[in-house]
Amino acid sequence: MIMHREMLHQARVIAHARDVTLGQMIRDLLAREISRTTRARPPVRADERLVAPLRARLAPDLAEATGWEDLQRRLGLKGYALRAAGGGLALHSTPGDQRICKASELGFSYSRLMRRFCAPFPGHSHRWLFDRMITMSEDTPDIDVIEPF
């Protein structure tokens, strides 16, 4: 392994301060990095090449639905359904119930849909999100805040 002189010098100083050999310090650093990398969960994001056509295909249904039941019916006619997923919603294929993407990746976040339908998603475990949203909207007048840069 070839290392710049100053880097090697600083590494030796750090190893000495930690009372370990330079080799041991390097092994420990590599072990931590390998562990961090292999344990890290990749973000659950759908492939944009898949989402873009879906967004175009489902946008009218998402935009025109009058409530949760109407939205599920419209999506069902095209082979999809929304399911609760953490603090939001995910689009699933039907039949098979395979997760496709988050509703927010289609441009319709859970909070936006709750606000529009004035109700939480049926059976969603995060009911408090709706309660908080309603409380916030009652306490906050309809104003736009423009912050200086």
MDTraj code that builds the backbone (N, CA, C; nanometers):
import mdtraj as md
import numpy as np

residues = "MET ILE MET HIS ARG GLU MET LEU HIS GLN ALA ARG VAL ILE ALA HIS ALA ARG ASP VAL THR LEU GLY GLN MET ILE ARG ASP LEU LEU ALA ARG GLU ILE SER ARG THR THR ARG ALA ARG PRO PRO VAL ARG ALA ASP GLU ARG LEU VAL ALA PRO LEU ARG ALA ARG LEU ALA PRO ASP LEU ALA GLU ALA THR GLY TRP GLU ASP LEU GLN ARG ARG LEU GLY LEU LYS GLY TYR ALA LEU ARG ALA ALA GLY GLY GLY LEU ALA LEU HIS SER THR PRO GLY ASP GLN ARG ILE CYS LYS ALA SER GLU LEU GLY PHE SER TYR SER ARG LEU MET ARG ARG PHE CYS ALA PRO PHE PRO GLY HIS SER HIS ARG TRP LEU PHE ASP ARG MET ILE THR MET SER GLU ASP THR PRO ASP ILE ASP VAL ILE GLU PRO PHE".split()
xyz = np.array([
    [0.0855, -0.1169, 0.0000],
    [0.0000, 0.0000, 0.0000],
    [0.0901, 0.1233, 0.0000],
    [0.0597, 0.2155, -0.0868],
    [0.1360, 0.3390, -0.0962],
    [0.0526, 0.4502, -0.0340],
    [0.1145, 0.5281, 0.0553],
    [0.0450, 0.6343, 0.1251],
    [0.1315, 0.7598, 0.1226],
    [0.0704, 0.8730, 0.1058],
    [0.1409, 1.0006, 0.1086],
    [0.2145, 1.0133, 0.2418],
    [0.3340, 1.0704, 0.2397],
    [0.4170, 1.0802, 0.3612],
    [0.3462, 1.1493, 0.4768],
    [0.2820, 1.2619, 0.4489],
    [0.2153, 1.3357, 0.5564],
    [0.0999, 1.2548, 0.6149],
    [0.0266, 1.1844, 0.5283],
    [-0.0836, 1.1002, 0.5749],
    [-0.0295, 0.9881, 0.6629],
    [0.0777, 0.9261, 0.6206],
    [0.1402, 0.8182, 0.6978],
    [0.1868, 0.8706, 0.8333],
    [0.2494, 0.9887, 0.8328],
    [0.2971, 1.0479, 0.9578],
    [0.1805, 1.0734, 1.0534],
    [0.0723, 1.1357, 1.0039],
    [-0.0433, 1.1654, 1.0884],
    [-0.1090, 1.0371, 1.1401],
    [-0.1137, 0.9343, 1.0554],
    [-0.1709, 0.8057, 1.0977],
    [-0.0884, 0.7455, 1.2109],
    [0.0430, 0.7544, 1.2014],
    [0.1312, 0.7026, 1.3084],
    [0.1111, 0.7810, 1.4376],
    [0.0967, 0.9125, 1.4277],
    [0.0732, 0.9957, 1.5464],
    [-0.0575, 0.9540, 1.6141],
    [-0.1637, 0.9357, 1.5345],
    [-0.2936, 0.8950, 1.5901],
    [-0.2841, 0.7557, 1.6530],
    [-0.2191, 0.6621, 1.5838],
    [-0.2035, 0.5261, 1.6367],
    [-0.1259, 0.5287, 1.7680],
    [-0.0204, 0.6066, 1.7731],
    [0.0601, 0.6172, 1.8947],
    [-0.0247, 0.6731, 2.0093],
    [-0.1039, 0.7764, 1.9803],
    [-0.1894, 0.8371, 2.0827],
    [-0.2927, 0.7368, 2.1331],
    [-0.3355, 0.6466, 2.0487],
    [-0.4344, 0.5444, 2.0879],
    [-0.3677, 0.4204, 2.1473],
    [-0.2361, 0.4196, 2.1474],
    [-0.1562, 0.3088, 2.2015],
    [-0.1841, 0.1771, 2.1279],
    [-0.1919, 0.1886, 1.9943],
    [-0.2052, 0.0703, 1.9089],
    [-0.1059, 0.0836, 1.7944],
    [-0.0817, -0.0267, 1.7272],
    [0.0066, -0.0197, 1.6108],
    [-0.0694, 0.0428, 1.4948],
    [0.0057, 0.0924, 1.3996],
    [-0.0567, 0.1496, 1.2799],
    [-0.1389, 0.0421, 1.2081],
    [-0.0862, -0.0783, 1.2000],
    [-0.1582, -0.1887, 1.1359],
    [-0.2903, -0.2187, 1.2051],
    [-0.2892, -0.2177, 1.3401],
    [-0.4120, -0.2448, 1.4148],
    [-0.5142, -0.1338, 1.3934],
    [-0.4677, -0.0098, 1.3908],
    [-0.5590, 0.1012, 1.3688],
    [-0.6242, 0.0901, 1.2310],
    [-0.5456, 0.0551, 1.1298],
    [-0.5991, 0.0406, 0.9942],
    [-0.6991, -0.0744, 0.9877],
    [-0.6674, -0.1886, 1.0528],
    [-0.7614, -0.3016, 1.0551],
    [-0.8928, -0.2628, 1.1237],
    [-0.8826, -0.1886, 1.2363],
    [-1.0033, -0.1448, 1.3074],
    [-1.0880, -0.0507, 1.2211],
    [-1.0203, 0.0433, 1.1542],
    [-1.0925, 0.1359, 1.0667],
    [-1.1621, 0.0623, 0.9529],
    [-1.0937, -0.0329, 0.8925],
    [-1.1533, -0.1107, 0.7837],
    [-1.2701, -0.1950, 0.8336],
    [-1.2541, -0.2548, 0.9512],
    [-1.3620, -0.3370, 1.0073],
    [-1.4866, -0.2516, 1.0326],
    [-1.4675, -0.1310, 1.0880],
    [-1.5821, -0.0422, 1.1112],
    [-1.6475, -0.0007, 0.9804],
    [-1.5673, 0.0308, 0.8810],
    [-1.6223, 0.0734, 0.7516],
    [-1.6979, -0.0410, 0.6839],
    [-1.6429, -0.1609, 0.6889],
    [-1.7104, -0.2767, 0.6303],
    [-1.8423, -0.3019, 0.7028],
    [-1.8398, -0.2945, 0.8341],
    [-1.9611, -0.3166, 0.9126],
    [-2.0650, -0.2094, 0.8816],
    [-2.0233, -0.0842, 0.8760],
    [-2.1149, 0.0260, 0.8464],
    [-2.1769, 0.0099, 0.7085],
    [-2.0963, -0.0302, 0.6124],
    [-2.1429, -0.0437, 0.4743],
    [-2.2379, -0.1620, 0.4580],
    [-2.2065, -0.2734, 0.5183],
    [-2.2906, -0.3923, 0.5006],
    [-2.4187, -0.3860, 0.5823],
    [-2.4192, -0.3097, 0.6913],
    [-2.5400, -0.2973, 0.7726],
    [-2.6303, -0.1857, 0.7247],
    [-2.5772, -0.0940, 0.6481],
    [-2.6556, 0.0213, 0.6035],
    [-2.7683, -0.0248, 0.5130],
    [-2.8862, 0.0269, 0.5399],
    [-3.0008, -0.0060, 0.4561],
    [-3.0095, 0.0951, 0.3436],
    [-3.0212, 0.0466, 0.2230],
    [-3.0352, 0.1417, 0.1119],
    [-3.1703, 0.2120, 0.1216],
    [-3.1780, 0.3342, 0.0732],
    [-3.3076, 0.4020, 0.0764],
    [-3.4089, 0.3261, -0.0077],
    [-3.5315, 0.3223, 0.0404],
    [-3.6371, 0.2519, -0.0306],
    [-3.6975, 0.3495, -0.1312],
    [-3.6337, 0.3601, -0.2440],
    [-3.6815, 0.4490, -0.3499],
    [-3.7005, 0.3669, -0.4757],
    [-3.8089, 0.3928, -0.5413],
    [-3.8380, 0.3214, -0.6649],
    [-3.7543, 0.3797, -0.7784],
    [-3.7338, 0.3002, -0.8784],
    [-3.6609, 0.3418, -0.9974],
    [-3.7431, 0.4473, -1.0713],
    [-3.6833, 0.5624, -1.0974],
    [-3.7543, 0.6724, -1.1634],
    [-3.8059, 0.6317, -1.3010],
    [-3.7372, 0.5387, -1.3675],
    [-3.7855, 0.4928, -1.4988],
    [-3.9180, 0.4189, -1.4867],
    [-3.9426, 0.3608, -1.3703],
    [-4.0697, 0.2938, -1.3444],
    [-4.1745, 0.3943, -1.2960],
    [-4.1319, 0.4873, -1.2118],
    [-4.2247, 0.5805, -1.1491],
    [-4.2797, 0.6836, -1.2482],
    [-4.1975, 0.7342, -1.3378],
    [-4.2418, 0.8397, -1.4301],
    [-4.3648, 0.7983, -1.5127],
    [-4.3637, 0.6801, -1.5777],
    [-4.4844, 0.6416, -1.6519],
    [-4.6050, 0.6168, -1.5601],
    [-4.5789, 0.5627, -1.4407],
    [-4.6880, 0.5408, -1.3446],
    [-4.7478, 0.6740, -1.3014],
    [-4.6616, 0.7700, -1.2750],
    [-4.7062, 0.9039, -1.2348],
    [-4.7995, 0.9608, -1.3416],
    [-4.7595, 0.9487, -1.4664],
    [-4.8420, 1.0002, -1.5765],
    [-4.9735, 0.9229, -1.5872],
    [-4.9675, 0.7914, -1.5707],
    [-5.0868, 0.7075, -1.5851],
    [-5.1864, 0.7273, -1.4710],
    [-5.1348, 0.7486, -1.3488],
    [-5.2223, 0.7547, -1.2322],
    [-5.2551, 0.8968, -1.1868],
    [-5.1868, 0.9964, -1.2397],
    [-5.2083, 1.1354, -1.1965],
    [-5.3548, 1.1787, -1.2056],
    [-5.4257, 1.1489, -1.3153],
    [-5.5670, 1.1896, -1.3194],
    [-5.6497, 1.1263, -1.2075],
    [-5.6250, 0.9998, -1.1781],
    [-5.6999, 0.9320, -1.0719],
    [-5.6680, 0.9930, -0.9360],
    [-5.5402, 1.0188, -0.9117],
    [-5.5005, 1.0787, -0.7851],
    [-5.5546, 1.2209, -0.7723],
    [-5.5588, 1.2931, -0.8811],
    [-5.6047, 1.4321, -0.8779],
    [-5.7566, 1.4441, -0.8716],
    [-5.8304, 1.3538, -0.9332],
    [-5.9752, 1.3669, -0.9437],
    [-6.0538, 1.2901, -0.8377],
    [-5.9890, 1.2019, -0.7647],
    [-6.0604, 1.1233, -0.6637],
    [-6.1225, 1.2155, -0.5595],
    [-6.2417, 1.1786, -0.5147],
    [-6.3146, 1.2621, -0.4191],
    [-6.3005, 1.2136, -0.2750],
    [-6.2383, 1.1009, -0.2556],
    [-6.2197, 1.0465, -0.1211],
    [-6.1364, 0.9192, -0.1300],
    [-6.1046, 0.8630, -0.0136],
    [-6.0205, 0.7431, -0.0098],
    [-6.0843, 0.6265, -0.0849],
    [-6.2135, 0.6058, -0.0648],
    [-6.2825, 0.4944, -0.1303],
    [-6.2814, 0.5118, -0.2825],
    [-6.3082, 0.6332, -0.3269],
    [-6.3061, 0.6622, -0.4706],
    [-6.1655, 0.6426, -0.5272],
    [-6.0652, 0.6873, -0.4538],
    [-5.9271, 0.6716, -0.5005],
    [-5.8900, 0.5239, -0.5111],
    [-5.9229, 0.4449, -0.4103],
    [-5.8917, 0.3015, -0.4143],
    [-5.9651, 0.2326, -0.5305],
    [-6.0900, 0.2736, -0.5542],
    [-6.1657, 0.2156, -0.6658],
    [-6.0988, 0.2478, -0.7986],
    [-6.0609, 0.3736, -0.8166],
    [-5.9959, 0.4164, -0.9411],
    [-5.8633, 0.3423, -0.9621],
    [-5.7834, 0.3344, -0.8566],
    [-5.6548, 0.2650, -0.8676],
    [-5.6763, 0.1155, -0.8932],
    [-5.7776, 0.0596, -0.8273],
    [-5.8078, -0.0820, -0.8450],
    [-5.8417, -0.1179, -0.9882],
    [-5.9101, -0.0276, -1.0579],
    [-5.9449, -0.0507, -1.1982],
    [-5.8196, -0.0606, -1.2865],
    [-5.7106, -0.0034, -1.2397],
    [-5.5849, -0.0085, -1.3154],
    [-5.4854, -0.1090, -1.2586],
    [-5.5287, -0.1851, -1.1566],
    [-5.4430, -0.2899, -1.1015],
    [-5.3526, -0.2458, -0.9883],
    [-5.3940, -0.1429, -0.9150],
    [-5.3128, -0.0924, -0.8043],
    [-5.3985, -0.0668, -0.6822],
    [-5.3312, -0.0511, -0.5670],
    [-5.3983, -0.0146, -0.4428],
    [-5.2984, 0.0574, -0.3543],
    [-5.3499, 0.1471, -0.2715],
    [-5.2648, 0.2126, -0.1722],
    [-5.2700, 0.1331, -0.0435],
    [-5.1558, 0.1246, 0.0254],
    [-5.1462, 0.0576, 0.1547],
    [-5.0701, 0.1506, 0.2494],
    [-5.1045, 0.1449, 0.3773],
    [-5.0297, 0.2197, 0.4782],
    [-4.8867, 0.1675, 0.4803],
    [-4.7915, 0.2595, 0.4908],
    [-4.6499, 0.2228, 0.4940],
    [-4.5763, 0.3219, 0.5832],
    [-4.5455, 0.2812, 0.7053],
    [-4.4797, 0.3720, 0.7984],
    [-4.5675, 0.4917, 0.8245],
    [-4.5128, 0.6114, 0.8018],
    [-4.5891, 0.7338, 0.8224],
    [-4.6546, 0.7838, 0.6954],
    [-4.6618, 0.6995, 0.5932],
    [-4.7194, 0.7425, 0.4666],
    [-4.7956, 0.6314, 0.3986],
    [-4.7947, 0.6361, 0.2657],
    [-4.8653, 0.5373, 0.1851],
    [-4.7721, 0.4839, 0.0776],
    [-4.7975, 0.3612, 0.0378],
    [-4.7228, 0.3007, -0.0723],
    [-4.8207, 0.2440, -0.1730],
    [-4.7815, 0.2502, -0.2996],
    [-4.8613, 0.1937, -0.4075],
    [-4.8213, 0.0480, -0.4253],
    [-4.9200, -0.0400, -0.4294],
    [-4.8971, -0.1833, -0.4475],
    [-4.9708, -0.2300, -0.5724],
    [-4.9168, -0.3329, -0.6357],
    [-4.9858, -0.3928, -0.7498],
    [-5.0900, -0.4912, -0.6979],
    [-5.1960, -0.5088, -0.7762],
    [-5.2959, -0.6096, -0.7423],
    [-5.3244, -0.6906, -0.8680],
    [-5.3411, -0.8184, -0.8599],
    [-5.3174, -0.8992, -0.7400],
    [-5.1670, -0.9149, -0.7163],
    [-5.1321, -0.9744, -0.6072],
    [-4.9926, -0.9982, -0.5738],
    [-4.9420, -0.9093, -0.4625],
    [-5.0007, -0.7917, -0.4468],
    [-4.9664, -0.7006, -0.3388],
    [-4.8168, -0.6680, -0.3325],
    [-4.7544, -0.6522, -0.4484],
    [-4.6126, -0.6165, -0.4530],
    [-4.5980, -0.4651, -0.4423],
    [-4.5101, -0.4194, -0.3519],
    [-4.4867, -0.2759, -0.3340],
    [-4.4189, -0.2196, -0.4581],
    [-4.4736, -0.1095, -0.5109],
    [-4.4188, -0.0459, -0.6303],
    [-4.3374, 0.0781, -0.5931],
    [-4.3999, 0.1708, -0.5191],
    [-4.3331, 0.2949, -0.4808],
    [-4.4141, 0.3647, -0.3721],
    [-4.3584, 0.4722, -0.3194],
    [-4.4307, 0.5537, -0.2226],
    [-4.5286, 0.6446, -0.2976],
    [-4.6393, 0.6756, -0.2344],
    [-4.7362, 0.7671, -0.2961],
    [-4.6717, 0.9033, -0.3200],
    [-4.5835, 0.9442, -0.2312],
    [-4.5180, 1.0746, -0.2480],
    [-4.4299, 1.0774, -0.3722],
    [-4.3777, 0.9624, -0.4155],
    [-4.2981, 0.9572, -0.5379],
    [-4.3858, 0.9789, -0.6617],
    [-4.5149, 0.9601, -0.6444],
    [-4.6094, 0.9871, -0.7528],
    [-4.6572, 1.1325, -0.7485],
    [-4.6111, 1.2069, -0.6484],
    [-4.6486, 1.3471, -0.6357],
    [-4.7655, 1.3709, -0.5425],
    [-4.8071, 1.2686, -0.4685],
    [-4.9210, 1.2807, -0.3782],
    [-4.8835, 1.2240, -0.2418],
    [-4.8321, 1.3103, -0.1557],
    [-4.7931, 1.2658, -0.0221],
    [-4.9165, 1.2335, 0.0610],
    [-4.8956, 1.1543, 0.1657],
    [-5.0049, 1.1177, 0.2549],
    [-5.0680, 1.2429, 0.3156],
    [-4.9863, 1.3372, 0.3599],
    [-5.0422, 1.4577, 0.4224],
    [-5.1251, 1.5387, 0.3225],
    [-5.0805, 1.5456, 0.1992],
    [-5.1554, 1.6192, 0.0967],
    [-5.2916, 1.5531, 0.0716],
    [-5.2929, 1.4214, 0.0633],
    [-5.4184, 1.3499, 0.0405],
    [-5.5105, 1.3595, 0.1621],
    [-5.4541, 1.3506, 0.2834],
    [-5.5368, 1.3652, 0.4042],
    [-5.6037, 1.5023, 0.4066],
    [-5.5258, 1.6037, 0.3736],
    [-5.5788, 1.7397, 0.3733],
    [-5.6931, 1.7520, 0.2719],
    [-5.6717, 1.6945, 0.1543],
    [-5.7722, 1.7046, 0.0491],
    [-5.8999, 1.6276, 0.0826],
    [-5.8848, 1.5069, 0.1403],
    [-6.0008, 1.4238, 0.1711],
    [-6.0567, 1.4511, 0.3110],
    [-5.9880, 1.5363, 0.3871],
    [-6.0311, 1.5698, 0.5243],
    [-6.0491, 1.4456, 0.6106],
    [-5.9618, 1.3486, 0.5904],
    [-5.9697, 1.2250, 0.6678],
    [-5.8386, 1.1476, 0.6536],
    [-5.8035, 1.0701, 0.7569],
    [-5.6856, 0.9849, 0.7443],
    [-5.7180, 0.8637, 0.6568],
    [-5.6162, 0.7982, 0.6067],
    [-5.6347, 0.6775, 0.5275],
    [-5.6993, 0.5713, 0.6161],
    [-5.8027, 0.5043, 0.5701],
    [-5.8722, 0.4042, 0.6527],
    [-5.7766, 0.2965, 0.7055],
    [-5.7766, 0.2814, 0.8377],
    [-5.6952, 0.1792, 0.9022],
    [-5.5489, 0.2155, 0.9206],
    [-5.5087, 0.3366, 0.8832],
    [-5.3678, 0.3768, 0.8981],
    [-5.3347, 0.3869, 1.0463],
    [-5.2222, 0.3300, 1.0860],
    [-5.1851, 0.3284, 1.2271],
    [-5.1369, 0.4643, 1.2774],
    [-5.1038, 0.5550, 1.1871],
    [-5.0543, 0.6867, 1.2265],
    [-5.1664, 0.7913, 1.2219],
    [-5.2751, 0.7633, 1.2898],
    [-5.3899, 0.8548, 1.2954],
    [-5.3482, 0.9915, 1.3503],
    [-5.2500, 0.9924, 1.4393],
    [-5.2052, 1.1168, 1.5014],
    [-5.1567, 1.2182, 1.3977],
    [-5.1093, 1.1723, 1.2817],
    [-5.0668, 1.2656, 1.1776],
    [-5.1845, 1.3526, 1.1331],
    [-5.2995, 1.2895, 1.1160],
    [-5.4193, 1.3634, 1.0761],
    [-5.4628, 1.4582, 1.1877],
    [-5.4638, 1.4074, 1.3117],
    [-5.5040, 1.4904, 1.4250],
    [-5.4131, 1.6131, 1.4371],
    [-5.2835, 1.5926, 1.4195],
    [-5.1882, 1.7036, 1.4276],
    [-5.2107, 1.8025, 1.3132],
    [-5.2357, 1.7503, 1.1936],
    [-5.2570, 1.8353, 1.0781],
    [-5.3817, 1.9225, 1.0982],
    [-5.4878, 1.8640, 1.1503],
    [-5.6117, 1.9377, 1.1749],
    [-5.5889, 2.0443, 1.2814],
    [-5.5195, 2.0088, 1.3887],
    [-5.4911, 2.1044, 1.4961],
    [-5.4078, 2.2201, 1.4436],
    [-5.3077, 2.1885, 1.3626],
    [-5.2219, 2.2930, 1.3073],
    [-5.3018, 2.3858, 1.2159],
    [-5.3899, 2.3293, 1.1341],
    [-5.4649, 2.4138, 1.0409],
    [-5.5672, 2.5003, 1.1137],
    [-5.6180, 2.4541, 1.2288],
    [-5.7118, 2.5347, 1.3066],
    [-5.6407, 2.6499, 1.3761],
    [-5.5151, 2.6256, 1.4179],
    [-5.4388, 2.7266, 1.4904],
    [-5.3679, 2.8255, 1.3993],
    [-5.3510, 2.7897, 1.2730],
    [-5.2721, 2.8714, 1.1827],
    [-5.3615, 2.9354, 1.0780],
    [-5.3583, 3.0679, 1.0687],
    [-5.4368, 3.1332, 0.9634],
    [-5.3762, 3.1038, 0.8270],
    [-5.4539, 3.1180, 0.7239],
    [-5.4060, 3.0945, 0.5878],
    [-5.3238, 3.2137, 0.5403],
    [-5.1933, 3.2051, 0.5628],
    [-5.1027, 3.3100, 0.5181],
    [-4.9795, 3.2461, 0.4554],
    [-4.9127, 3.3199, 0.3705],
    [-4.7867, 3.2745, 0.3142],
    [-4.6746, 3.3482, 0.3841],
    [-4.5739, 3.2757, 0.4245],
    [-4.4582, 3.3359, 0.4894],
    [-4.3444, 3.3358, 0.3881],
    [-4.2875, 3.4512, 0.3669],
    [-4.1744, 3.4626, 0.2785],
    [-4.0548, 3.5035, 0.3624],
    [-3.9552, 3.4146, 0.3659],
    [-3.8374, 3.4423, 0.4469],
    [-3.7302, 3.5067, 0.3629],
    [-3.6584, 3.6041, 0.4203],
    [-3.5472, 3.6649, 0.3456],
    [-3.4326, 3.5656, 0.3318],
    [-3.3574, 3.5789, 0.2247],
    [-3.2445, 3.4896, 0.2029],
    [-3.1251, 3.5331, 0.2804],
])
top = md.Topology()
chain = top.add_chain()
for i, resn in enumerate(residues, 1):
    res = top.add_residue(resn, chain, resSeq=i)
    for name in ("N", "CA", "C"):
        top.add_atom(name, md.element.get_by_symbol(name[0]), res)
traj = md.Trajectory(xyz[None], top)
